[in-house]
Amino acid sequence: MIATVADRWRPKAFAAWALGAGTFWGLACVPIAMVFSTVSAYRLSQTVHVDDIVFGSTRSAIVDTLLVAIGVERTAVLVYVLQRSFDALVVAAAITPIFLWLLGSSAIHAAARFRGVRGRPYLPLLVLFGYAELVYQAPTSLAGIVFAGGPFTGIADAVSVAMLVWFALVVHRAITLHYGVSGDQALAIFLIGGLAFYLLPLILIAVLLVAIVVAAAILQYF
């Protein structure tokens, strides 16, 4: 029995099952995943404080790097932005399942069409992302709830990374199965979808932060 369950959760086996599984339950997995992410985000807001990240002995290594790279004054601007937007970041963490589900599946489907794959329905991919999102979110959120703000925070980070790798492998296997493409073509679709879904938003965020620092300099904030 244990071997059967373990085999089912291998990325390829899971992708094959989820692509043919029930639509209703696949879509229902998303709000269930949001329950986990919301509780985890609330726990984060109660245990992690911005001042602990940017000041004192608990200061993040990222802040130290920024101090060396761009100086105290410019780092202060970014710290101010973080302090003012922390609540928004908590809300964003709570609604992460929607982004992974809707934007992730649509990015992959768009990438497949960009690579010339036609005639494949979008709904099975949407359903697969729903099932995979719940499997990813449940252990990640539970680890965050249990270990957030404590000495074992690294365990929560490790669980998050491991489940994210699993999620990515499931998506890659699903591309191969659903779109009937080879490994190289599937990897290309996966990378294009990932670039559109992750890299471009990160670039926009980085540009926005730079713009804030430049605006602060022009206004003689420092």
N, C-alpha and C positions, 0 to 999 in steps of 0.2 A: 504493500500500500504506500509506504513512504517513498519507495523507488518510483512508483507511478506518479505520485505528486511532484517529486523532484524533476522527473522527466518532462512533465507538463509545463513546468515553469522555465525550462530552457528557452532562450529567446526564439529559436526557430519554431519549436513546438507551440509556444504561447502565441506567436504571431499567426500560425496556421489555424489554431483554435479560435482566436479572437476575430479573425476576418470572417469566419462563418458563424459566429455566435449571435445570440439574439440582440436585435437593435435596441429594444426597450431597456434592457439591463445594461447594455453598453453605455447608453446615454445617461442612465440613472447613476452610473458610477461617478459622474462628474460632480453632482451636488454632494454626494457622500464624501468624495475626496475633499471638497471645500469645507466640510465640517472638520476634518482632520487639520487642514491648513489654517483654518480660522482659529481653532483652539491653540495650535502651535504658535501662531502669530501673536495671540493674546499673551501666551506664556512668555514669548520673547519680549513683548513690551513691558512685562512686569519684572523681568529678571535682568535685562540688558539695558544699560543706561549710556547715553552718548558721552557723558563726561568720563566714564570709565574707559571708553574707547580712545579718547583723544588726550586725556590728561593723566598724570601720575604714573605710578609703577605698572598699571595695567594698560597703558597706552599701546595701541596697535602698532605693529612694525610698519604698516603702510603709512601711518602718520609720520613716523621717524624718517621714512624714505622721502616723503614729500617735503619735510623740513630741510633735508639736505639738497633735494633737487630744485625746489622753487623758492625756498626761503620761508622765514617765519610769517611775514605779512601775507603772502599769497596763500600759504597753507591755512592761515586764519580765515581767509575768505571761504575756502572750501569747507573748513570745519563749521563755519557759520551756516553754510548751505545745508550741511548734514544735520545740524541741530534743528534747523527750521523745517526740514523735510522728513525727519525721522518717523513721525506719525504716518505720513504718506507712504513711506517704505514699508511700514508694518501692514498697512492696508493692502499694498501691492503683494506682499507675501501671502496674505489671506486669500487673494483671488488668483494666485499663481496657477491653480488647476485649469482655469478658463483659458489662460494664455497658452499653456502647454497643449491643451486639448484642441481648441478652435484654431489658433494661429499656427500651431505646429502642424496639424493635419492639412490645413489649407496651403501652407508653405510647401510641404512635400508634394501635394497634388499639383500645385502650380509649377514646381520644379520638374515634375514628370512631363507635364505638357510642354514645358520649355525645351525638354530634351527630345520632343517628338513623339511621346507616348500618348496615344489617343484611344478613345473608346472604353476607358476603364471608369467605373462609377466612383464617385467620391464618398458615398455613404459608408461602405465597408471600412475605409480608412478612418473615418470619423468615429465609428464604433470601436475600432481597434484602439485608437488613442484614448477613448473613454475607459476601457478596461485597463490598459497599461498605465493610465494616469492614477487610477486608484491603487494599483499594486505598487507604484512608485511612491505615492504620497503617504500612504498609511505608515509604513515603517520609518520613512523620513520624518514625518511629523511626530510620531511617537518617540523617536529618539530625541528630537528637539524638545519635546515636552519634558522628558525625563532628565535630560542632561544639560539643558540650557542654563547658562549662567553659573554652572558648577565647575569643579575641577576636571570633569570628564567630558567637557565640551567637544574635545577632539573625536570622541566616539560618535557623537551626532554628525560631525563633519564627515567622518569616514563612511557612515551609513548613507548619508546624502550622496556622496561621490559614487559609492558602489551601486546604489539604485539608479543614479543618473546614467551610469555606464550600461546597466541592464536595459534601461529605457531606450537608449540609443541603439543597442544591439537589436532589440525587438523591432524598432522602426526600420532598421536596415534590412532585417529578414522579411519584414512585411512588404517592403518595396519590391524585393525580389519575387515574392509570391504573388502579390496583388497585380503588379504591372508586367509580370512575366519577362523580366529583363535579366541580363547576366550580372555577375558580381561587379564588374567594372562600371556598367551602366547604373546599377543600383547605388554604388558608392558615389557616382557623379550626382545623381538625383539627391542623395542624402546630403552631400556637401553643399550643393546649391541651395537646398531648402534650409540648411543650417546657417549658411551665410545670410540669407534673407531674413531668417527668424532671429538670429542671435547677433551676428557681427555688425550688420547695419544699424540696429538699434543701439548697440554699444558705442559705435562710432558717433552716432548722433548725440548720445549722452556726453561723450568726451568733448565733442565740439561745443555743446551747451555749457559745460563746466569751464572750458577755456574762454568762452564768450563772457561768462560771469566774471572771471578773473580780470579780463581785459577791461570790461565795463567798470569794475571796481578801481582799476588803475586810472582810467580816464577821469572818473569822478573823484580821484585823489583820496580813495578810501585808505590807501597806505602810501 
